[in-house]
């Protein structure tokens, strides 16, 4: 293959030869076939390397290799010229097989085009990052942008190192903030950032231990203040007999006492636990009141629909179990209904007795008539 001959020139010579009338010279065909095969081999080699780079996520290297002169995409466009099938027939008559790439040409070309798109997006992100740096924006914002750049080109070692440098600066900044801060909420935010950020390089053990210690001391003091504040609020609600407010504060107290490890006998929990015990008693009384009201409603409903006597007595005993006096009106209605049911039952019993006695008398008369008749015979 001559270094001076561009593959497009080789293809142009092939096209001119195919377009010419008459016999073609075998020597010329073999020379062009050899040059064409050499360029196809070179293209196949480049395709293989580009495919390997793309598979490794190294889109930048794949683009660089594809853009070397002659450009791979232009090269492939020239080599797959429209008269290629006609050229294949000519070379086959001379005993030469037209070479074809072994790779998935279309797949690799699509991959290169996708890499071009990512590279353009990456270039725009880089320009934005440079603007941020020149404008001296906060480091935390620049770190976010640097991570986005690395996400677009994860194989770039330079971008990874840039993110590491920014992360080290950010971690030192967080430590300085923690040393200066006396705010539990700010230290909690710093502690959470160090623990939950997906750092490229995990913060050092010494830094994490120092922040943990600072956060732990301020956090315990903060919890004590919160415990005192919550105890006062519970006591004020108890003084007002405000049961809903006590119930609203209870989950917060449970969480706080769990975080502080307060035992039931801890003096710090005494006043709050006394209020919560009052709330439990109030709830129990409320539940008992509700149960009593429901039992009273059920009894009155049973009286109104003239339920059976057994059901009435069952509901009456259930109401009495609350240990409270049955309202006089309900007591009277109950007794009247029970008396009415008793009277109705007695009437039924009298009817039954009368029927039985009547049947017995009839049988006796029949028997006596039969007996007298038999003696007469």
C-alpha positions as CSV (number, residue, x, y, z in Angstrom):
1,X,0.0,0.0,0.0
2,X,1.5,3.4,-1.0
3,X,1.5,5.9,1.8
4,X,0.8,8.7,-0.8
5,X,-2.4,7.2,-2.1
6,X,-5.6,8.1,-0.2
7,X,-8.1,5.2,-0.1
8,X,-10.6,7.6,-1.8
9,X,-8.2,7.8,-4.7
10,X,-7.9,4.0,-4.9
11,X,-11.7,3.8,-5.0
12,X,-11.9,6.6,-7.7
13,X,-9.4,4.6,-9.9
14,X,-11.6,1.5,-9.4
15,X,-14.7,3.4,-10.4
16,X,-13.1,4.8,-13.5
17,X,-11.8,1.4,-14.6
18,X,-15.3,-0.1,-14.2
19,X,-16.9,2.7,-16.1
20,X,-14.4,2.4,-19.1
21,X,-15.5,0.3,-22.1
22,X,-13.5,-2.7,-23.2
23,X,-11.3,-5.2,-21.5
24,X,-9.5,-4.3,-18.3
25,X,-5.9,-5.0,-17.7
26,X,-5.3,-7.9,-15.3
27,X,-2.2,-6.2,-13.9
28,X,-4.1,-3.0,-13.2
29,X,-7.0,-5.0,-11.6
30,X,-4.5,-6.9,-9.3
31,X,-2.8,-3.7,-8.3
32,X,-6.0,-2.0,-7.4
33,X,-7.3,-5.2,-5.7
34,X,-4.2,-5.3,-3.5
35,X,-4.4,-1.7,-2.6
36,X,-8.1,-2.0,-1.8
37,X,-7.5,-5.2,0.3
38,X,-4.7,-3.4,2.2
39,X,-6.9,-0.4,3.0
40,X,-9.7,-2.7,4.1
41,X,-7.3,-4.5,6.4
42,X,-6.2,-1.2,7.9
43,X,-9.8,-0.2,8.4
44,X,-10.6,-3.5,10.0
45,X,-7.7,-3.0,12.5
46,X,-8.9,0.5,13.4
47,X,-12.5,-0.8,13.8
48,X,-11.3,-3.5,16.2
49,X,-9.4,-1.0,18.3
50,X,-12.3,1.4,18.3
51,X,-14.7,-1.4,19.4
52,X,-12.4,-2.3,22.2
53,X,-12.2,1.3,23.4
54,X,-16.0,1.6,23.3
55,X,-16.5,-1.6,25.2
56,X,-14.2,-0.3,27.9
57,X,-16.1,3.0,28.1
58,X,-13.2,4.9,26.7
59,X,-15.2,7.0,24.2
60,X,-12.6,9.8,24.0
61,X,-9.9,7.4,22.8
62,X,-12.3,5.8,20.3
63,X,-13.1,9.2,18.8
64,X,-9.4,10.2,18.6
65,X,-8.5,6.9,16.8
66,X,-11.5,7.3,14.4
67,X,-10.6,10.9,13.6
68,X,-7.0,10.1,12.6
69,X,-6.3,11.0,8.9
70,X,-7.9,9.5,7.0
71,X,-11.1,9.7,9.1
72,X,-12.4,6.2,9.7
73,X,-16.0,7.1,9.0
74,X,-15.0,8.9,5.7
75,X,-12.7,5.9,4.9
76,X,-15.5,3.3,5.4
77,X,-17.9,5.5,3.3
78,X,-15.4,5.4,0.5
79,X,-14.6,1.7,0.7
80,X,-18.2,0.7,0.6
81,X,-18.8,2.4,-2.7
82,X,-21.9,1.8,-4.9
83,X,-20.1,-0.3,-7.5
84,X,-18.6,-2.6,-4.9
85,X,-20.6,-5.7,-6.0
86,X,-19.5,-5.1,-9.6
87,X,-15.9,-4.8,-8.4
88,X,-16.3,-8.0,-6.5
89,X,-17.3,-9.9,-9.7
90,X,-14.2,-8.5,-11.6
91,X,-11.8,-9.6,-8.8
92,X,-13.5,-13.0,-8.5
93,X,-12.8,-13.7,-12.2
94,X,-9.2,-13.2,-11.5
95,X,-9.3,-15.5,-8.5
96,X,-9.3,-12.7,-5.8
97,X,-12.0,-12.6,-3.1
98,X,-13.1,-9.1,-2.0
99,X,-12.2,-8.6,1.7
100,X,-14.9,-7.7,4.2
101,X,-14.5,-6.5,7.9
102,X,-15.1,-9.2,10.5
103,X,-16.5,-6.7,12.9
104,X,-20.0,-5.4,13.4
105,X,-19.4,-2.3,11.4
106,X,-22.8,-0.7,11.9
107,X,-22.7,-1.4,15.7
108,X,-19.2,0.1,16.1
109,X,-20.1,3.1,13.9
110,X,-23.3,3.7,16.0
111,X,-21.1,3.5,19.1
112,X,-18.7,6.1,17.7
113,X,-21.6,8.4,16.9
114,X,-23.0,8.0,20.4
115,X,-19.5,8.8,21.8
116,X,-19.5,11.9,19.7
117,X,-22.8,13.0,21.3
118,X,-21.4,12.3,24.8
119,X,-18.2,14.2,23.9
120,X,-20.2,17.2,22.9
121,X,-22.2,17.1,26.1
122,X,-19.0,16.7,28.0
123,X,-17.4,19.7,26.2
124,X,-20.4,21.9,27.2
125,X,-20.1,20.7,30.8
126,X,-16.4,21.4,30.8
127,X,-17.1,24.9,29.6
128,X,-19.6,25.4,32.4
129,X,-17.1,24.1,34.9
130,X,-14.4,26.5,33.6
131,X,-16.9,29.4,34.0
132,X,-17.7,28.3,37.5
133,X,-14.0,28.3,38.4
134,X,-13.3,31.7,36.8
135,X,-16.3,33.1,38.7
136,X,-15.0,31.7,41.9
137,X,-18.3,30.0,42.8
138,X,-18.5,27.9,46.0
139,X,-16.4,24.8,46.1
140,X,-19.5,22.6,46.8
141,X,-21.1,23.7,43.5
142,X,-17.9,23.1,41.6
143,X,-17.7,19.6,43.1
144,X,-21.2,18.8,41.9
145,X,-20.3,19.9,38.4
146,X,-17.0,17.9,38.5
147,X,-19.0,14.8,39.5
148,X,-21.3,15.3,36.6
149,X,-18.3,15.6,34.2
150,X,-16.9,12.3,35.6
151,X,-20.3,10.7,35.1
152,X,-20.2,11.6,31.5
153,X,-16.7,10.2,31.1
154,X,-16.1,7.7,33.9
155,X,-12.9,6.3,32.3
156,X,-11.1,9.7,32.4
157,X,-8.4,9.5,35.0
158,X,-7.9,13.2,34.8
159,X,-11.5,13.9,35.7
160,X,-11.3,11.3,38.6
161,X,-8.2,13.1,40.0
162,X,-9.9,16.4,39.7
163,X,-12.9,15.2,41.6
164,X,-10.6,13.7,44.3
165,X,-8.8,17.0,44.7
166,X,-12.1,18.9,45.1
167,X,-13.4,16.2,47.5
168,X,-10.3,16.6,49.7
169,X,-10.8,20.3,49.8
170,X,-14.5,19.8,50.6
171,X,-13.7,17.4,53.4
172,X,-11.2,19.8,55.0
173,X,-13.8,22.6,54.7
174,X,-16.4,20.3,56.5
175,X,-13.9,19.6,59.3
176,X,-13.2,23.3,59.7
177,X,-16.9,24.0,59.9
178,X,-17.4,21.2,62.5
179,X,-14.6,22.6,64.7
180,X,-16.1,26.1,64.6
181,X,-19.7,25.1,65.1
182,X,-21.7,24.8,68.3
183,X,-25.0,24.1,66.5
184,X,-26.3,20.5,66.8
185,X,-28.3,20.9,63.6
186,X,-25.2,22.1,61.6
187,X,-23.0,19.3,63.1
188,X,-25.8,16.8,62.3
189,X,-25.8,18.1,58.7
190,X,-22.0,17.8,58.4
191,X,-22.0,14.3,60.0
192,X,-24.7,13.2,57.5
193,X,-22.8,14.7,54.5
194,X,-19.6,12.8,55.5
195,X,-21.5,9.5,56.0
196,X,-23.8,9.5,53.0
197,X,-22.0,11.3,50.2
198,X,-20.7,8.9,47.5
199,X,-17.1,10.0,47.7
200,X,-14.7,8.8,45.1
201,X,-12.2,8.6,47.9
202,X,-13.6,7.8,51.4
203,X,-12.8,10.5,54.1
204,X,-9.9,9.5,56.3
205,X,-10.5,7.7,59.6
206,X,-9.0,10.5,61.7
207,X,-11.3,13.1,60.1
208,X,-14.4,10.9,60.6
209,X,-13.5,10.2,64.3
210,X,-13.0,13.9,65.0
211,X,-16.3,14.9,63.4
212,X,-18.1,12.0,65.2
213,X,-16.7,13.2,68.5
214,X,-17.7,16.8,68.0
215,X,-21.1,15.8,66.9
216,X,-21.6,13.4,69.8
217,X,-20.7,16.0,72.4
218,X,-23.0,18.7,71.0
219,X,-25.7,16.2,70.2
220,X,-25.9,15.0,73.8
221,X,-26.1,18.6,75.0
222,X,-28.8,19.3,72.4
223,X,-30.8,16.2,73.5
224,X,-30.7,17.3,77.1
225,X,-32.0,20.7,76.1
226,X,-34.7,19.1,74.0
227,X,-35.6,16.8,76.9
228,X,-36.0,19.8,79.3
229,X,-38.1,21.7,76.8
230,X,-40.4,18.7,76.1
231,X,-40.8,18.0,79.8
232,X,-42.0,21.6,80.3
233,X,-44.4,21.4,77.4
234,X,-45.9,18.1,78.8
235,X,-46.3,19.7,82.3
236,X,-48.0,22.7,80.8
237,X,-50.4,20.5,78.8
238,X,-51.2,18.5,81.9
239,X,-51.9,21.6,83.9
240,X,-54.5,22.6,81.2
241,X,-55.8,19.1,81.2
242,X,-55.1,19.1,77.5
243,X,-55.1,15.4,76.6
244,X,-54.8,15.8,72.8
245,X,-51.6,17.9,73.2
246,X,-50.1,15.3,75.6
247,X,-50.9,12.6,73.0
248,X,-49.3,14.7,70.3
249,X,-46.1,15.2,72.2
250,X,-45.9,11.5,73.3
251,X,-44.1,10.2,70.1
252,X,-41.5,12.9,70.3
253,X,-40.9,12.1,73.9
254,X,-40.6,8.3,73.1
255,X,-38.0,9.1,70.4
256,X,-36.0,11.5,72.5
257,X,-36.0,9.1,75.6
258,X,-34.8,6.3,73.3
259,X,-32.0,8.4,71.8
260,X,-30.9,9.5,75.3
261,X,-31.3,6.0,76.8
262,X,-33.6,7.2,79.6
263,X,-34.6,4.4,81.9
264,X,-38.1,4.5,83.6
265,X,-36.5,5.3,86.9
266,X,-34.3,8.1,85.6
267,X,-35.0,11.3,87.6
268,X,-34.9,13.3,84.3
269,X,-37.9,11.3,83.1
270,X,-39.9,11.5,86.3
271,X,-42.1,14.5,85.5
272,X,-42.8,13.5,81.9
273,X,-43.7,9.9,82.9
274,X,-46.1,11.2,85.5
275,X,-47.9,13.2,82.8
276,X,-47.9,10.3,80.4
277,X,-49.4,8.0,83.2
278,X,-52.2,10.6,83.7
279,X,-52.8,10.5,79.9
280,X,-53.0,6.7,80.1
281,X,-55.6,6.9,82.8
282,X,-57.6,9.5,80.9
283,X,-57.5,7.3,77.8
284,X,-58.7,4.3,79.9
285,X,-61.5,6.3,81.4
286,X,-62.4,7.6,77.9
287,X,-62.5,4.1,76.6
288,X,-64.6,3.0,79.5
289,X,-67.0,5.9,79.0
290,X,-67.3,5.0,75.3
291,X,-67.9,1.3,76.2
292,X,-70.6,2.4,78.7
293,X,-72.3,4.6,76.1
294,X,-72.2,1.8,73.5
295,X,-73.7,-0.7,76.0
296,X,-76.5,1.7,77.0
297,X,-77.3,2.4,73.3
298,X,-77.4,-1.4,72.6
299,X,-79.8,-2.0,75.5
300,X,-82.1,0.9,74.4
301,X,-82.1,-0.4,70.8
302,X,-83.0,-3.9,72.0
303,X,-85.9,-2.5,74.1
304,X,-87.2,-0.5,71.1
305,X,-87.2,-3.5,68.7
306,X,-88.7,-5.7,71.4
307,X,-85.9,-8.2,71.5
308,X,-86.2,-11.6,73.3
309,X,-86.0,-11.6,77.1
310,X,-82.7,-13.5,77.1
311,X,-81.0,-10.9,74.9
312,X,-82.4,-8.0,77.1
313,X,-81.0,-9.5,80.3
314,X,-77.6,-10.2,78.6
315,X,-77.4,-6.5,77.5
316,X,-78.6,-5.3,80.9
317,X,-75.9,-7.3,82.8
318,X,-73.3,-6.0,80.3
319,X,-74.3,-2.5,81.2
320,X,-74.3,-3.2,84.9
321,X,-70.7,-4.5,84.7
322,X,-69.5,-0.9,84.3
323,X,-70.5,-0.3,87.9
324,X,-72.6,2.7,87.0
325,X,-76.2,3.3,87.8
326,X,-78.6,2.6,85.0
327,X,-80.5,5.7,84.0
328,X,-84.1,5.7,85.6
329,X,-85.9,6.1,82.3
330,X,-83.9,3.2,80.8
331,X,-84.5,1.1,83.9
332,X,-88.2,1.7,83.7
333,X,-88.5,0.9,80.0
334,X,-86.4,-2.3,80.5
335,X,-88.6,-3.4,83.4
336,X,-91.8,-2.7,81.5
337,X,-90.5,-4.7,78.5
338,X,-89.4,-7.6,80.7
339,X,-92.8,-7.6,82.6
340,X,-94.6,-7.5,79.2
341,X,-92.5,-10.4,78.0
342,X,-93.2,-12.3,81.3
343,X,-96.9,-11.7,81.0
344,X,-96.9,-12.8,77.4
345,X,-95.0,-15.9,78.4
346,X,-97.4,-16.7,81.3
347,X,-100.4,-16.3,78.9
348,X,-98.8,-18.8,76.5
349,X,-98.2,-21.2,79.4
350,X,-101.9,-20.9,80.5
351,X,-103.1,-21.6,77.0
352,X,-100.9,-24.7,76.8
353,X,-102.1,-25.9,80.2
354,X,-105.8,-25.3,79.2
355,X,-105.3,-27.2,75.9
356,X,-103.6,-30.1,77.7
357,X,-106.4,-30.3,80.3
358,X,-109.0,-30.1,77.6
359,X,-107.4,-33.0,75.7
360,X,-107.1,-35.0,78.9
361,X,-110.8,-34.5,79.8
362,X,-111.9,-35.5,76.4
363,X,-109.8,-38.6,76.5
364,X,-111.2,-39.4,80.0
365,X,-114.8,-39.1,78.8
366,X,-114.1,-41.3,75.8
367,X,-112.5,-43.9,78.1
368,X,-115.5,-43.9,80.5
369,X,-118.0,-44.2,77.7
370,X,-116.1,-47.2,76.3
371,X,-115.8,-48.8,79.8
372,X,-119.6,-48.4,80.5
373,X,-120.5,-49.8,77.1
374,X,-118.2,-52.8,77.7
375,X,-119.9,-53.6,81.1
376,X,-123.3,-53.4,79.5
377,X,-122.3,-56.1,77.0
